[in-house]
């Protein structure tokens, strides 16, 4: 079991308004995007599966046109799929307080990317690596600090603070519980919220030996403020679209990291060395994953070349 938390790299800009309801709704939309962290899961059970293996190039060309859903049936299925018997009593209670009467629920749109399974799990469980890369690129102001083996604290410098705990994890499912507060200039009084994020992941090998990761996140948000709760419910379609967008962008970014590890491991090693917000031990682990991905890629290409040469001889 390992920790995981990711904030979205491309949250939509927050525009100030003189209308208190619009200010609160804008905050909730933005804060929700901040709370949604990375994960992938198997597509919904009614999704169509491809009967024949695909190449990684075919997977890269495919784009998901589906949207997320806030349907009650999806929410019930998400709760029913929780491994309650494997959770500690404390984790069970924290989750039930949120999932029994959430302000907002969203199953994010299923995504599929080409990514080494071990690298994917590493990034999922060490999300400060993603935040560190974004920080190095200058595209986020979020600060993340690991405060425990399965716990991280994050803040944006503008009033939002969040603590995230991994309460369960295996290669196919991770469960995160978040406690957050916003006490910035957009609101007269602090707004507190809690979240449960169920990340499910599945893996498939393509015909050319690559691995695809398929997934989604089931998100439950509960806002403690009555006024904010009502506004969140009113603006739920807007919040959902923002969350969908951020998840798609983050999934694409993870796929790009995998590709960079394969094609430019030296450059990625330089990134690993210089990432802010990431402890030395995790930087070393990331470096190990980079070289592991590069080595597997080289072996896969060599094997394909050998197979091609053998096939050519057979034709002669």
C-alpha positions as CSV (number, residue, x, y, z in Angstrom):
1,X,0.0,0.0,0.0
2,X,1.4,3.4,-0.9
3,X,0.4,7.1,-0.8
4,X,-1.1,9.0,-3.7
5,X,-2.3,12.5,-4.3
6,X,-2.3,14.7,-7.3
7,X,-3.7,18.1,-7.9
8,X,-4.7,19.0,-11.5
9,X,-2.1,20.8,-13.5
10,X,-4.5,22.9,-15.5
11,X,-7.3,24.1,-13.3
12,X,-9.4,26.7,-15.1
13,X,-8.7,30.3,-14.1
14,X,-10.6,31.7,-11.1
15,X,-12.4,34.9,-11.9
16,X,-13.5,37.2,-9.1
17,X,-17.1,38.4,-8.9
18,X,-19.0,41.0,-6.8
19,X,-21.8,38.5,-6.3
20,X,-21.3,36.4,-3.2
21,X,-23.0,33.4,-4.7
22,X,-20.8,33.5,-7.8
23,X,-17.7,34.0,-5.6
24,X,-18.6,31.0,-3.5
25,X,-19.5,28.9,-6.6
26,X,-16.2,29.9,-8.3
27,X,-14.3,28.8,-5.2
28,X,-16.0,25.5,-4.9
29,X,-15.4,24.7,-8.6
30,X,-11.7,25.7,-8.2
31,X,-11.2,24.0,-4.9
32,X,-12.8,20.8,-6.2
33,X,-10.3,20.7,-9.0
34,X,-7.5,21.1,-6.5
35,X,-8.8,18.2,-4.5
36,X,-9.2,15.8,-7.4
37,X,-6.0,13.8,-7.7
38,X,-4.7,11.4,-10.2
39,X,-5.8,7.8,-10.8
40,X,-7.0,5.5,-13.5
41,X,-9.4,2.6,-13.3
42,X,-11.0,0.0,-15.4
43,X,-13.8,1.5,-17.6
44,X,-17.3,1.1,-16.3
45,X,-18.6,-2.5,-16.6
46,X,-20.9,-1.6,-19.5
47,X,-17.9,-0.3,-21.6
48,X,-17.1,-2.2,-24.8
49,X,-13.9,-4.1,-24.8
50,X,-11.7,-4.5,-27.9
51,X,-11.7,-8.2,-28.9
52,X,-8.2,-7.9,-30.6
53,X,-4.9,-6.6,-29.3
54,X,-4.0,-3.1,-30.3
55,X,-0.7,-1.4,-30.9
56,X,0.5,1.4,-28.7
57,X,0.3,3.7,-31.7
58,X,-3.4,2.9,-32.1
59,X,-4.0,3.6,-28.4
60,X,-2.2,6.9,-28.6
61,X,-4.4,8.0,-31.6
62,X,-7.6,7.2,-29.7
63,X,-9.2,10.0,-27.8
64,X,-12.0,9.6,-25.3
65,X,-15.0,11.7,-26.3
66,X,-17.1,10.6,-23.3
67,X,-17.9,12.8,-20.3
68,X,-18.0,12.0,-16.7
69,X,-21.3,11.3,-14.9
70,X,-23.0,12.3,-11.7
71,X,-25.8,9.7,-12.0
72,X,-27.1,8.1,-8.8
73,X,-26.5,4.6,-10.3
74,X,-22.8,5.4,-10.7
75,X,-22.7,6.7,-7.1
76,X,-24.3,3.6,-5.7
77,X,-22.0,1.4,-7.7
78,X,-19.0,3.3,-6.4
79,X,-20.1,2.8,-2.8
80,X,-20.9,-0.9,-3.4
81,X,-17.4,-1.5,-4.8
82,X,-15.6,-0.2,-1.7
83,X,-13.5,-2.9,0.1
84,X,-15.1,-2.0,3.4
85,X,-14.0,-5.3,5.1
86,X,-10.4,-4.4,4.4
87,X,-10.5,-0.9,5.8
88,X,-9.8,0.1,9.4
89,X,-12.8,1.1,11.5
90,X,-11.6,4.7,11.5
91,X,-11.3,4.7,7.7
92,X,-14.8,3.2,7.4
93,X,-16.3,5.9,9.5
94,X,-14.6,8.7,7.7
95,X,-15.7,7.4,4.3
96,X,-19.3,6.8,5.4
97,X,-19.7,10.3,6.7
98,X,-18.9,11.6,3.3
99,X,-20.4,9.0,0.9
100,X,-23.7,8.7,2.8
101,X,-24.8,12.2,1.9
102,X,-22.3,13.9,-0.4
103,X,-22.7,17.5,-1.6
104,X,-21.3,16.4,-5.0
105,X,-20.5,13.2,-6.7
106,X,-18.7,12.7,-10.0
107,X,-17.3,9.7,-11.9
108,X,-14.6,11.2,-14.1
109,X,-14.5,10.2,-17.7
110,X,-12.6,6.9,-18.4
111,X,-9.2,7.6,-19.8
112,X,-6.6,5.3,-21.5
113,X,-2.9,6.0,-21.8
114,X,0.2,4.2,-22.8
115,X,2.3,4.0,-19.6
116,X,4.5,1.4,-17.9
117,X,2.5,-0.1,-15.0
118,X,5.3,0.3,-12.4
119,X,5.8,3.9,-13.4
120,X,2.1,4.6,-13.2
121,X,1.8,3.1,-9.7
122,X,4.9,5.1,-8.6
123,X,3.4,8.4,-9.8
124,X,0.1,7.5,-8.3
125,X,1.6,6.8,-4.9
126,X,4.2,9.5,-5.0
127,X,2.1,12.4,-6.4
128,X,4.6,15.1,-5.2
129,X,6.7,14.0,-8.2
130,X,4.0,15.3,-10.6
131,X,3.6,18.5,-8.6
132,X,7.4,18.9,-8.5
133,X,7.6,18.5,-12.3
134,X,4.8,21.1,-12.7
135,X,6.6,23.4,-10.3
136,X,9.9,23.0,-12.3
137,X,7.9,23.9,-15.4
138,X,6.4,27.0,-13.7
139,X,2.8,25.9,-14.2
140,X,1.6,25.5,-10.6
141,X,1.8,27.4,-7.4
142,X,0.6,24.4,-5.3
143,X,3.0,23.3,-2.6
144,X,2.9,19.7,-1.4
145,X,4.7,18.3,1.7
146,X,4.8,14.6,2.7
147,X,4.0,14.5,6.4
148,X,3.7,10.7,6.8
149,X,4.1,7.5,4.9
150,X,0.6,7.8,3.6
151,X,-0.2,11.4,4.2
152,X,0.4,14.7,2.4
153,X,-0.4,18.3,3.1
154,X,-1.0,20.8,0.3
155,X,-1.7,24.5,-0.1
156,X,-1.9,27.0,-2.9
157,X,-0.8,30.1,-1.0
158,X,-4.2,31.8,-1.5
159,X,-6.1,30.3,1.4
160,X,-6.7,26.7,0.4
161,X,-5.1,24.0,2.6
162,X,-5.7,20.3,2.2
163,X,-4.6,17.1,4.0
164,X,-4.9,13.9,2.1
165,X,-4.6,10.4,3.5
166,X,-4.3,7.1,1.6
167,X,-6.5,4.7,3.6
168,X,-6.3,1.8,1.2
169,X,-4.3,0.8,-1.9
170,X,-3.6,-2.1,-4.2
171,X,-2.6,-2.1,-7.9
172,X,-6.2,-1.9,-9.0
173,X,-7.8,0.4,-6.4
174,X,-6.7,3.2,-4.1
175,X,-8.9,5.1,-1.7
176,X,-8.0,8.6,-0.5
177,X,-9.7,10.8,2.1
178,X,-9.2,14.5,2.1
179,X,-9.9,17.3,4.6
180,X,-9.7,20.8,3.2
181,X,-10.4,24.4,4.2
182,X,-10.5,27.7,2.3
183,X,-10.1,30.9,4.2
184,X,-9.2,33.3,1.5
185,X,-10.5,36.6,0.3
186,X,-13.4,35.1,-1.8
187,X,-15.4,34.2,1.3
188,X,-16.4,35.9,4.6
189,X,-16.0,32.8,6.7
190,X,-13.8,29.6,6.2
191,X,-15.4,26.9,4.0
192,X,-14.5,23.4,5.1
193,X,-14.9,20.4,3.0
194,X,-14.1,16.7,2.9
195,X,-13.6,14.3,0.1
196,X,-13.4,10.6,-0.8
197,X,-11.7,9.6,-4.0
198,X,-11.8,6.1,-5.3
199,X,-9.2,5.4,-7.9
200,X,-9.5,2.1,-9.9
201,X,-6.9,1.0,-12.4
202,X,-6.7,-1.7,-15.0
203,X,-3.9,-2.7,-17.4
204,X,-3.7,-4.2,-20.9
205,X,-0.8,-5.2,-23.0
206,X,-0.8,-4.1,-26.6
207,X,0.3,-6.2,-29.5
208,X,3.7,-4.4,-29.7
209,X,4.4,-5.1,-26.0
210,X,3.4,-1.7,-24.5
211,X,1.1,-1.4,-21.5
212,X,-2.0,0.7,-21.5
213,X,-3.5,2.0,-18.3
214,X,-7.3,2.5,-18.2
215,X,-9.1,4.3,-15.5
216,X,-11.3,6.8,-13.8
217,X,-11.9,8.3,-10.3
218,X,-15.1,8.3,-8.3
219,X,-15.2,11.6,-6.4
220,X,-17.4,12.3,-3.4
221,X,-17.3,15.9,-2.0
222,X,-19.1,17.1,1.2
223,X,-19.1,20.8,2.0
224,X,-19.8,21.6,5.6
225,X,-21.2,25.1,5.0
226,X,-24.9,25.1,4.4
227,X,-24.8,28.0,1.9
228,X,-21.8,26.6,0.1
229,X,-23.5,23.2,0.0
230,X,-26.6,24.7,-1.7
231,X,-24.5,26.6,-4.2
232,X,-22.4,23.6,-5.0
233,X,-25.5,21.5,-5.8
234,X,-26.8,24.3,-8.0
235,X,-23.5,24.6,-9.9
236,X,-22.7,20.9,-10.0
237,X,-22.8,20.6,-13.9
238,X,-20.2,23.4,-14.1
239,X,-18.1,21.8,-11.4
240,X,-18.3,18.4,-13.1
241,X,-17.1,19.7,-16.4
242,X,-14.1,21.4,-14.8
243,X,-13.2,18.2,-13.0
244,X,-13.5,16.2,-16.2
245,X,-11.3,18.6,-18.1
246,X,-8.5,18.6,-15.4
247,X,-8.6,14.8,-15.3
248,X,-8.2,14.4,-19.0
249,X,-5.3,16.9,-19.1
250,X,-3.5,15.1,-16.2
251,X,-3.9,11.7,-17.8
252,X,-2.4,13.1,-21.0
253,X,0.5,14.5,-19.0
254,X,1.3,11.1,-17.3
255,X,1.4,9.5,-20.7
256,X,3.9,12.2,-21.8
257,X,6.1,11.4,-18.8
258,X,6.2,7.7,-19.8
259,X,7.1,8.7,-23.4
260,X,9.9,11.0,-22.2
261,X,11.3,8.2,-19.9
262,X,11.5,5.9,-23.0
263,X,13.0,8.5,-25.4
264,X,15.0,10.8,-23.2
265,X,16.0,9.1,-20.0
266,X,19.0,11.4,-19.5
267,X,16.8,14.5,-19.7
268,X,14.3,12.9,-17.3
269,X,17.1,12.1,-14.9
270,X,18.0,15.8,-14.9
271,X,14.4,16.6,-14.1
272,X,14.4,14.1,-11.2
273,X,17.5,15.6,-9.8
274,X,16.1,19.2,-9.8
275,X,12.5,18.7,-8.8
276,X,11.4,20.9,-5.9
277,X,9.0,19.7,-3.2
278,X,10.3,16.1,-3.5
279,X,12.5,14.4,-0.9
280,X,15.8,12.9,-1.8
281,X,14.6,9.3,-1.3
282,X,11.7,9.7,-3.6
283,X,13.9,11.5,-6.2
284,X,16.2,8.4,-6.1
285,X,13.2,6.1,-6.6
286,X,12.0,8.1,-9.5
287,X,15.4,7.9,-11.1
288,X,15.3,4.1,-10.7
289,X,11.8,4.0,-12.4
290,X,13.1,6.2,-15.3
291,X,16.0,3.8,-16.1
292,X,13.7,0.8,-15.6
293,X,11.2,2.2,-18.2
294,X,14.1,3.1,-20.6
295,X,15.6,-0.4,-20.2
296,X,12.3,-2.2,-20.8
297,X,11.7,0.0,-23.9
298,X,15.0,-0.8,-25.4
299,X,14.5,-4.6,-24.7
300,X,11.0,-4.4,-26.3
301,X,12.3,-2.6,-29.4
302,X,15.2,-5.1,-29.7
303,X,12.7,-8.0,-29.4
304,X,10.4,-6.5,-32.1
305,X,13.4,-6.0,-34.4
306,X,14.5,-9.6,-33.9
307,X,11.0,-10.9,-34.5
308,X,10.8,-8.8,-37.7
309,X,14.1,-10.1,-38.9
310,X,13.1,-13.7,-38.2
311,X,9.8,-13.2,-40.0
312,X,11.7,-11.7,-43.0
313,X,13.9,-14.8,-43.1
314,X,10.9,-17.0,-43.0
315,X,9.4,-15.3,-46.0
316,X,12.6,-15.7,-48.0
